[in-house]
Every structure is written in C-alpha cells, then in structure tokens.
Amino acid sequence: MPDSRVAAARRLLPQPYELWPHPDWAAVHMKRGDVVAATAKPLNHLIPAYGMSLVSPAWPDPALAGREAAARWSALRTVFAPTAAPRSRLQALARYDVRWILATPAQAKTFDRLPGVGEVEHGPQGTVLFRVETGRRG
C-alpha cells in the first residue's frame, strides 16, 4: 500500500498523471523497512517514498561516508552484473539483507537461475519484481 503522503500528493495532481510509472504494483508485496536492490530509474527514485530502503540511495546521501557509499554501489553493480559469479551476487544481497530486487526486462534475465531468488510479479514496461530468500534474516 502506498505511503499516505504519496497518495495525497497524487490527488493534487491533474488527472491523468503518469509521468513516471509508479511502483504500487511492487510495493503491495513489500513491508516498510525492506531493502530493495534497484538501479532502474524511476523506480529506484520512487521506492523510498513507499517506506522501503535501497541498497544504494538513488540520490546523494550525506549520511553515508565515502567508503560506505562506494561499497554499496559496488555491491549493487555485483548484484546486477550478468557475468558476476552467483556466489558473489548472493553475498552482496546478504550483506545488505536485500529482500527484493526490481529489475528491468534486460536485467531480469540474470536472475532466472540465481538460487534463493524467485520471480513474484511483472509490472509496467516489463519490470520484474523478485523476492530474495537468502540473507541474514532471522
């Protein structure tokens, strides 16, 4: 369910308003605080408005020290790199306790056979939501 602030802001906009595809379809599966791996704009810009966190922020975050920001970007690149070893990708997901992956159609192909990662739903423009069942969650 979208954050009430997002819903309220949408009501103020002229209808129909669909400048960017909204991640409502994916957010219904997630809980506040869940960590999401996403690189595709605009989804990685919109997901935080629904209460989820990103592995690496879509916008510069002064709260993240330089090394931590670089480590998070490196992990995100590893997760989405089709040539990265599955073990490396799973370690990157586990390090940040990633629960969800939002992927473009081209990126989605890299998650087809990754253990512990399963397709949940398709969204606008072929975007795919994957649930991650690996990591440190208890």
Accessible surface in RSA format (square Angstrom, percent):
REM  Atomic radii and reference values for relative SASA: ProtOr
REM  Chains: A
REM  Algorithm: Lee & Richards
REM  Probe-radius: 1.40
REM  Slices: 20
REM RES _ NUM      All-atoms   Total-Side   Main-Chain    Non-polar    All polar
REM                ABS   REL    ABS   REL    ABS   REL    ABS   REL    ABS   REL
RES MET A   1   179.65  93.0 148.08  98.0  31.57  75.2 112.14  95.3  67.51  89.4
RES PRO A   2    39.21  28.6  30.85  28.1   8.36  30.4  30.85  25.5   8.36  52.0
RES ASP A   3     7.77   5.4   3.49   3.5   4.28  10.1   4.86  11.4   2.91   2.9
RES SER A   4    87.80  74.2  76.74 102.4  11.06  25.5  52.56 111.9  35.24  49.4
RES ARG A   5   171.25  71.9 162.73  83.0   8.53  20.3  82.13 112.2  89.13  54.0
RES VAL A   6    29.35  19.3  25.43  23.0   3.92   9.5  28.83  25.1   0.52   1.4
RES ALA A   7    33.38  30.7  28.00  43.2   5.38  12.2  32.41  45.6   0.96   2.6
RES ALA A   8    40.11  36.9  38.32  59.1   1.79   4.1  38.63  54.4   1.48   3.9
RES ALA A   9    53.20  48.9  48.61  75.0   4.59  10.4  51.06  71.9   2.14   5.7
RES ARG A  10    56.94  23.9  56.38  28.7   0.57   1.3  29.03  39.7  27.92  16.9
RES ARG A  11   174.66  73.3 145.97  74.4  28.69  68.3  74.60 102.0 100.05  60.6
RES LEU A  12   154.93  86.3 124.06  88.8  30.87  77.6 127.66  89.7  27.26  73.4
RES LEU A  13    62.65  34.9  57.91  41.4   4.74  11.9  58.08  40.8   4.57  12.3
RES PRO A  14   105.24  76.7  91.57  83.5  13.67  49.7 104.14  86.0   1.10   6.8
RES GLN A  15   129.90  72.6  98.23  71.8  31.67  75.4  62.83 133.7  67.06  50.9
RES PRO A  16   131.55  95.9 108.53  98.9  23.02  83.7 110.21  91.0  21.34 132.6
RES TYR A  17    67.58  31.6  62.07  35.3   5.51  14.3  37.84  28.4  29.74  36.7
RES GLU A  18   118.19  67.9  90.68  68.6  27.51  65.5  55.58 107.5  62.60  51.1
RES LEU A  19   130.48  72.7 104.61  74.8  25.87  65.0 110.70  77.7  19.78  53.2
RES TRP A  20   101.66  40.8 101.21  49.0   0.45   1.0  79.21  42.2  22.45  36.4
RES PRO A  21    30.41  22.2  24.64  22.5   5.76  20.9  30.11  24.9   0.30   1.8
RES HIS A  22    29.93  16.4  22.21  15.4   7.72  19.8  20.58  21.2   9.35  10.9
RES PRO A  23     0.07   0.1   0.07   0.1   0.00   0.0   0.07   0.1   0.00   0.0
RES ASP A  24    39.50  27.7  39.31  39.1   0.18   0.4  22.27  52.4  17.22  17.2
RES TRP A  25    36.42  14.6  25.96  12.6  10.46  24.6  34.61  18.5   1.81   2.9
RES ALA A  26     0.00   0.0   0.00   0.0   0.00   0.0   0.00   0.0   0.00   0.0
RES ALA A  27     2.17   2.0   0.25   0.4   1.92   4.4   0.25   0.4   1.92   5.1
RES VAL A  28    92.38  60.8  63.98  57.9  28.40  68.4  64.29  55.9  28.09  76.2
RES HIS A  29    65.96  36.0  44.12  30.7  21.84  55.9  36.43  37.5  29.53  34.4
RES MET A  30    16.75   8.7   0.00   0.0  16.75  39.9   0.00   0.0  16.75  22.2
RES LYS A  31   143.64  70.1 138.80  85.2   4.84  11.5  86.57  77.9  57.07  60.8
RES ARG A  32   154.31  64.8 128.73  65.6  25.58  60.9  68.61  93.8  85.70  51.9
RES GLY A  33    50.17  61.9   0.00   N/A  50.17  61.9  32.35  88.8  17.83  39.9
RES ASP A  34    21.51  15.1  16.71  16.6   4.80  11.3   4.58  10.8  16.92  16.9
RES VAL A  35    28.90  19.0  28.06  25.4   0.84   2.0  28.06  24.4   0.84   2.3
RES VAL A  36     0.06   0.0   0.00   0.0   0.06   0.2   0.00   0.0   0.06   0.2
RES ALA A  37     0.00   0.0   0.00   0.0   0.00   0.0   0.00   0.0   0.00   0.0
RES ALA A  38     2.86   2.6   0.02   0.0   2.84   6.4   0.02   0.0   2.84   7.5
RES THR A  39    46.47  33.1  30.26  30.7  16.21  38.6  28.69  38.5  17.78  26.9
RES ALA A  40    18.53  17.0   9.61  14.8   8.92  20.3  18.53  26.1   0.00   0.0
RES LYS A  41   157.36  76.8 130.14  79.9  27.22  64.8  72.92  65.6  84.44  89.9
RES PRO A  42    17.50  12.8  17.50  16.0   0.00   0.0  17.50  14.4   0.00   0.0
RES LEU A  43     9.20   5.1   9.20   6.6   0.00   0.0   9.20   6.5   0.00   0.0
RES ASN A  44     9.05   6.2   9.05   8.7   0.00   0.0   0.42   1.0   8.62   8.3
RES HIS A  45    26.83  14.7  12.83   8.9  13.99  35.8   4.43   4.6  22.39  26.1
RES LEU A  46    32.92  18.3  32.76  23.4   0.15   0.4  32.92  23.1   0.00   0.0
RES ILE A  47     0.00   0.0   0.00   0.0   0.00   0.0   0.00   0.0   0.00   0.0
RES PRO A  48    61.10  44.5  45.07  41.1  16.04  58.3  45.47  37.5  15.63  97.2
RES ALA A  49    40.88  37.6  26.35  40.7  14.54  33.1  38.26  53.9   2.63   7.0
RES TYR A  50     7.40   3.5   2.03   1.2   5.37  14.0   1.98   1.5   5.43   6.7
RES GLY A  51    20.36  25.1   0.00   N/A  20.36  25.1  10.62  29.1   9.74  21.8
RES MET A  52     9.97   5.2   3.79   2.5   6.18  14.7   2.76   2.3   7.21   9.6
RES SER A  53    54.20  45.8  48.78  65.1   5.42  12.5  24.00  51.1  30.20  42.3
RES LEU A  54    17.10   9.5   3.35   2.4  13.75  34.6   3.35   2.4  13.75  37.0
RES VAL A  55     1.80   1.2   1.80   1.6   0.00   0.0   1.80   1.6   0.00   0.0
RES SER A  56     2.98   2.5   0.19   0.2   2.80   6.4   0.00   0.0   2.98   4.2
RES PRO A  57    36.90  26.9  30.33  27.7   6.57  23.9  33.63  27.8   3.28  20.4
RES ALA A  58    23.43  21.5   0.14   0.2  23.29  53.0   1.58   2.2  21.86  57.9
RES TRP A  59   150.51  60.4 146.91  71.1   3.60   8.5 137.12  73.1  13.39  21.7
RES PRO A  60   131.02  95.5 102.19  93.2  28.83 104.8 114.29  94.4  16.73 104.0
RES ASP A  61    60.19  42.2  44.07  43.9  16.13  38.1   9.36  22.0  50.83  50.7
RES PRO A  62   138.41 100.9  98.98  90.2  39.43 143.3 112.58  93.0  25.83 160.5
RES ALA A  63    93.33  85.8  53.43  82.5  39.90  90.8  65.28  91.9  28.05  74.3
RES LEU A  64    41.91  23.3  29.53  21.1  12.38  31.1  29.85  21.0  12.06  32.5
RES ALA A  65    70.22  64.6  55.43  85.5  14.79  33.6  66.90  94.2   3.32   8.8
RES GLY A  66    60.35  74.4   0.00   N/A  60.35  74.4  42.23 115.9  18.12  40.6
RES ARG A  67   216.93  91.1 206.26 105.1  10.68  25.4  82.13 112.3 134.80  81.7
RES GLU A  68    57.83  33.2  54.11  40.9   3.71   8.8  27.76  53.7  30.07  24.5
RES ALA A  69    29.29  26.9  29.18  45.0   0.11   0.2  29.29  41.2   0.00   0.0
RES ALA A  70    59.55  54.8  50.07  77.3   9.48  21.6  57.14  80.5   2.41   6.4
RES ALA A  71    27.24  25.0  17.52  27.0   9.72  22.1  25.38  35.7   1.87   4.9
RES ARG A  72    55.06  23.1  55.06  28.1   0.00   0.0   1.53   2.1  53.53  32.4
RES TRP A  73   101.97  40.9 101.97  49.4   0.00   0.0  82.49  44.0  19.48  31.6
RES SER A  74    51.09  43.2  50.26  67.1   0.83   1.9  16.26  34.6  34.83  48.8
RES ALA A  75    10.02   9.2   4.82   7.4   5.20  11.8   9.50  13.4   0.52   1.4
RES LEU A  76     2.70   1.5   2.69   1.9   0.01   0.0   2.69   1.9   0.01   0.0
RES ARG A  77   149.47  62.8 142.14  72.5   7.33  17.5  76.21 104.2  73.26  44.4
RES THR A  78    37.12  26.4  33.62  34.1   3.50   8.4  13.71  18.4  23.41  35.4
RES VAL A  79     1.54   1.0   1.54   1.4   0.00   0.0   1.54   1.3   0.00   0.0
RES PHE A  80    19.62   9.8  11.87   7.4   7.75  20.2  12.32   7.5   7.30  20.9
RES ALA A  81    30.09  27.7  25.31  39.1   4.78  10.9  30.05  42.3   0.04   0.1
RES PRO A  82    97.57  71.1  72.53  66.1  25.04  91.0  72.93  60.2  24.64 153.1
RES THR A  83   133.66  95.1 100.27 101.6  33.39  79.6  81.14 109.0  52.52  79.4
RES ALA A  84    24.51  22.5   8.16  12.6  16.35  37.2  18.51  26.1   6.00  15.9
RES ALA A  85    55.05  50.6  43.83  67.6  11.22  25.5  49.81  70.1   5.24  13.9
RES PRO A  86    76.44  55.7  76.44  69.7   0.00   0.0  76.44  63.1   0.00   0.0
RES ARG A  87   178.16  74.8 173.29  88.3   4.87  11.6  65.98  90.2 112.18  68.0
RES SER A  88    46.91  39.6  43.46  58.0   3.46   8.0  14.27  30.4  32.65  45.7
RES ARG A  89    11.03   4.6  11.03   5.6   0.00   0.0   0.00   0.0  11.03   6.7
RES LEU A  90    35.99  20.0  34.55  24.7   1.44   3.6  34.90  24.5   1.09   2.9
RES GLN A  91   100.04  55.9  93.12  68.1   6.92  16.5  41.48  88.3  58.55  44.4
RES ALA A  92    11.49  10.6   4.98   7.7   6.51  14.8   9.71  13.7   1.78   4.7
RES LEU A  93     0.48   0.3   0.00   0.0   0.48   1.2   0.24   0.2   0.23   0.6
RES ALA A  94    26.39  24.3  26.29  40.6   0.10   0.2  26.39  37.2   0.00   0.0
RES ARG A  95   124.71  52.4 114.37  58.3  10.34  24.6  41.06  56.1  83.65  50.7
RES TYR A  96    18.02   8.4  10.11   5.8   7.91  20.6  13.51  10.1   4.52   5.6
RES ASP A  97    45.76  32.1  43.10  42.9   2.65   6.3  10.57  24.9  35.19  35.1
RES VAL A  98     0.53   0.3   0.36   0.3   0.17   0.4   0.36   0.3   0.17   0.5
RES ARG A  99    49.06  20.6  49.06  25.0   0.00   0.0   5.47   7.5  43.59  26.4
RES TRP A 100     2.23   0.9   2.23   1.1   0.00   0.0   2.23   1.2   0.00   0.0
RES ILE A 101     0.00   0.0   0.00   0.0   0.00   0.0   0.00   0.0   0.00   0.0
RES LEU A 102     0.84   0.5   0.49   0.3   0.35   0.9   0.77   0.5   0.07   0.2
RES ALA A 103     0.12   0.1   0.00   0.0   0.12   0.3   0.12   0.2   0.00   0.0
RES THR A 104    40.32  28.7  40.25  40.8   0.08   0.2  36.63  49.2   3.69   5.6
RES PRO A 105    66.79  48.7  61.68  56.2   5.10  18.6  64.13  53.0   2.65  16.5
RES ALA A 106    75.02  69.0  61.68  95.2  13.35  30.4  64.46  90.8  10.56  28.0
RES GLN A 107    36.80  20.6  33.78  24.7   3.02   7.2  17.90  38.1  18.90  14.3
RES ALA A 108    10.64   9.8  10.58  16.3   0.07   0.2  10.64  15.0   0.00   0.0
RES LYS A 109   152.75  74.5 137.94  84.6  14.81  35.3  85.57  77.0  67.18  71.6
RES THR A 110    26.44  18.8  10.66  10.8  15.78  37.6  19.60  26.3   6.84  10.3
RES PHE A 111     1.28   0.6   0.00   0.0   1.28   3.3   0.00   0.0   1.28   3.7
RES ASP A 112    98.53  69.0  66.32  66.0  32.21  76.2  23.24  54.7  75.29  75.1
RES ARG A 113   225.07  94.5 194.69  99.2  30.38  72.3  79.91 109.2 145.16  88.0
RES LEU A 114     8.41   4.7   1.84   1.3   6.57  16.5   3.48   2.4   4.94  13.3
RES PRO A 115    79.67  58.1  67.51  61.5  12.15  44.2  79.67  65.8   0.00   0.0
RES GLY A 116    32.29  39.8   0.00   N/A  32.29  39.8  19.38  53.2  12.91  28.9
RES VAL A 117    16.71  11.0   0.00   0.0  16.71  40.3   0.71   0.6  16.00  43.4
RES GLY A 118    34.49  42.5   0.00   N/A  34.49  42.5  32.41  88.9   2.08   4.7
RES GLU A 119    99.77  57.3  65.82  49.8  33.95  80.8  21.41  41.4  78.36  64.0
RES VAL A 120    47.88  31.5  14.99  13.6  32.89  79.3  19.53  17.0  28.35  76.9
RES GLU A 121    60.49  34.7  55.10  41.7   5.39  12.8  24.55  47.5  35.93  29.3
RES HIS A 122   107.33  58.7  89.09  61.9  18.24  46.7  71.16  73.3  36.16  42.1
RES GLY A 123    16.69  20.6   0.00   N/A  16.69  20.6   6.30  17.3  10.39  23.3
RES PRO A 124    58.75  42.8  44.11  40.2  14.63  53.2  56.76  46.9   1.99  12.4
RES GLN A 125   142.63  79.8 105.67  77.2  36.96  88.0  55.04 117.1  87.59  66.4
RES GLY A 126    31.03  38.3   0.00   N/A  31.03  38.3  23.04  63.2   7.99  17.9
RES THR A 127    13.07   9.3  13.07  13.2   0.00   0.0   0.70   0.9  12.37  18.7
RES VAL A 128     3.38   2.2   3.38   3.1   0.00   0.0   3.38   2.9   0.00   0.0
RES LEU A 129     0.00   0.0   0.00   0.0   0.00   0.0   0.00   0.0   0.00   0.0
RES PHE A 130     3.63   1.8   3.63   2.2   0.00   0.0   3.63   2.2   0.00   0.0
RES ARG A 131    72.80  30.6  72.72  37.1   0.07   0.2  11.85  16.2  60.94  36.9
RES VAL A 132     0.00   0.0   0.00   0.0   0.00   0.0   0.00   0.0   0.00   0.0
RES GLU A 133   108.53  62.3  80.46  60.9  28.07  66.8  43.39  83.9  65.14  53.2
RES THR A 134    38.01  27.0  29.56  30.0   8.45  20.1  37.53  50.4   0.48   0.7
RES GLY A 135    36.25  44.7   0.00   N/A  36.25  44.7   2.14   5.9  34.11  76.4
RES ARG A 136   162.39  68.2 131.54  67.1  30.86  73.5  70.34  96.1  92.05  55.8
RES ARG A 137    85.24  35.8  54.75  27.9  30.50  72.6  51.45  70.3  33.80  20.5
RES GLY A 138   124.17 153.1   0.00   N/A 124.17 153.1  73.08 200.6  51.08 114.4
END  Absolute sums over single chains surface
CHAIN  1 A     7936.2       6224.9       1711.3       4784.7       3151.5
END  Absolute sums over all chains
TOTAL          7936.2       6224.9       1711.3       4784.7       3151.5
